[in-house]
Amino acid sequence: LSRMGFQALDCGASGVCRTAAELSRAEWIVAPHGAALTNMVIAPPGCRVVEIFNPSFTNPCYRMLAARCGHRYMAVFGETIHLTANRPAESSGNIALDPQTLVQALDSAAKTSA
């Protein structure tokens, strides 16, 4: 994604001030489903949010949050990997996503108007 102008940001490791500074001017947020997506509330209205899901589990909470914030939202589904018997699919953070699938989703999201 860096070739497309995206920058990585680890909200957990970056600290509150840097996270707020970066997201306050974000045009895009691309992230797997998880608590860090809550930080989208800092992003300006119209930001494009692309949430990557494990196909075994979907939750509309960030879609609804994006709508309340005035963001453009898209869900992308990867593939479940490395599940064990004692760790059900819906709790797995392990998602594989073909890079070309993600690029196509980003292209599609870029063409979608508010």
C-alpha positions as CSV (number, residue, x, y, z in Angstrom):
1,L,0.0,0.0,0.0
2,S,3.0,2.3,0.5
3,R,3.2,2.5,-3.3
4,M,-0.3,4.0,-3.3
5,G,0.7,6.6,-0.8
6,F,-0.6,4.9,2.3
7,Q,1.4,5.1,5.6
8,A,1.3,2.5,8.3
9,L,0.1,3.6,11.8
10,D,0.1,1.3,14.8
11,C,-2.4,3.1,17.1
12,G,-1.4,1.0,20.1
13,A,2.3,1.7,19.7
14,S,2.1,5.3,18.4
15,G,0.6,6.9,21.5
16,V,-2.5,9.1,21.7
17,C,-1.0,12.4,20.5
18,R,0.6,10.9,17.3
19,T,-2.5,8.8,16.6
20,A,-4.7,11.9,16.9
21,A,-2.4,14.0,14.8
22,E,-2.2,11.4,12.0
23,L,-5.9,10.5,12.0
24,S,-7.1,14.1,12.2
25,R,-6.0,14.5,8.6
26,A,-6.5,11.0,7.3
27,E,-8.2,10.5,3.9
28,W,-8.3,6.7,4.3
29,I,-8.3,4.2,7.1
30,V,-7.6,0.6,6.1
31,A,-7.6,-1.8,9.0
32,P,-8.7,-5.2,10.2
33,H,-11.8,-5.4,12.4
34,G,-10.8,-4.4,15.9
35,A,-10.8,-1.8,18.6
36,A,-8.3,0.4,16.9
37,L,-11.0,1.3,14.3
38,T,-12.7,3.3,17.1
39,N,-10.1,6.0,16.4
40,M,-11.9,6.8,13.2
41,V,-13.9,9.3,15.3
42,I,-10.8,11.6,15.0
43,A,-10.7,11.5,11.2
44,P,-12.4,14.3,9.2
45,P,-15.9,13.6,7.7
46,G,-15.6,12.0,4.2
47,C,-12.6,9.8,5.2
48,R,-12.8,6.4,3.5
49,V,-12.8,3.5,6.0
50,V,-12.0,0.1,4.7
51,E,-12.5,-2.6,7.3
52,I,-11.0,-6.1,6.7
53,F,-13.0,-9.0,8.1
54,N,-12.5,-12.6,8.9
55,P,-15.2,-14.1,6.7
56,S,-16.4,-16.2,9.7
57,F,-17.3,-13.2,11.7
58,T,-18.8,-9.8,10.8
59,N,-20.0,-7.1,13.1
60,P,-21.6,-3.9,12.0
61,C,-20.4,-1.7,14.8
62,Y,-17.7,0.1,12.8
63,R,-19.9,0.5,9.8
64,M,-22.4,2.3,12.0
65,L,-19.7,4.4,13.6
66,A,-18.4,5.4,10.2
67,A,-21.9,6.5,9.2
68,R,-22.3,8.6,12.3
69,C,-18.9,10.2,11.6
70,G,-19.8,11.0,8.0
71,H,-17.2,8.6,6.6
72,R,-17.4,6.5,3.5
73,Y,-17.3,2.8,4.5
74,M,-16.4,-0.5,2.8
75,A,-16.0,-4.0,4.1
76,V,-13.5,-6.4,2.6
77,F,-13.4,-10.1,3.4
78,G,-10.2,-12.0,3.7
79,E,-9.7,-15.7,4.4
80,T,-9.5,-17.3,7.8
81,I,-6.1,-18.9,8.7
82,H,-4.5,-20.8,11.6
83,L,-7.6,-21.6,13.6
84,T,-7.4,-24.2,16.4
85,A,-10.1,-26.3,18.0
86,N,-10.0,-24.1,21.2
87,R,-10.1,-20.8,19.3
88,P,-13.3,-20.3,17.3
89,A,-13.2,-18.4,14.0
90,E,-15.0,-15.4,15.3
91,S,-12.2,-14.7,17.8
92,S,-9.3,-15.3,15.4
93,G,-7.3,-12.3,14.4
94,N,-5.6,-14.3,11.7
95,I,-6.8,-13.1,8.3
96,A,-5.2,-13.6,4.9
97,L,-6.1,-11.1,2.1
98,D,-4.7,-11.2,-1.4
99,P,-3.0,-7.8,-2.0
100,Q,-4.7,-7.5,-5.4
101,T,-8.1,-8.0,-3.8
102,L,-7.3,-5.2,-1.4
103,V,-6.1,-2.9,-4.3
104,Q,-9.3,-3.6,-6.2
105,A,-11.4,-2.8,-3.2
106,L,-9.5,0.5,-2.7
107,D,-9.9,1.4,-6.3
108,S,-13.6,0.7,-6.0
109,A,-13.9,2.8,-2.8
110,A,-12.0,5.7,-4.5
111,K,-14.6,5.8,-7.2
112,T,-17.5,5.8,-4.8
113,S,-18.9,9.2,-4.0
114,A,-20.1,10.3,-0.6
